Amino acid sequence: MSFLNRIVTLMLMTFALPVTAAHAYLDAASVSIAMQAIVGLVATYILTGKIYLQKIKAFFTRGKSDDTKLSDGAE
C-alpha cells in the first residue's frame, strides 16, 4: 500500500468514527503535559529541519576547496 493510500485510509477511518463530547476535567497537570508535548514537537521539527538544511548545504559545497572556508586567513 502506498503512502498516499495509507493517509487517505487513515483520514476516512477518522471521519467515519462518531465524535461525541467528552465531559472531562482537565487539571493543570494535564495542560502542562500537553504543552510540553507541543513544545517538544516544535523543537523536533526545528532541529530536524536544521539538520537537513546542513546536509543540503554540504552536498552543494563538497567540490569547493578548503581555502575558501577560512575567513580569517589563519593557517
Secondary structure, DSSP 8 states (H G I E B T S, - for coil): --HHHHHHHHHHHHHHS----------HHHHHHHHHHHHHHHHHHHHHHHHHHHHHHHHHTTTS-GGGG-SS---
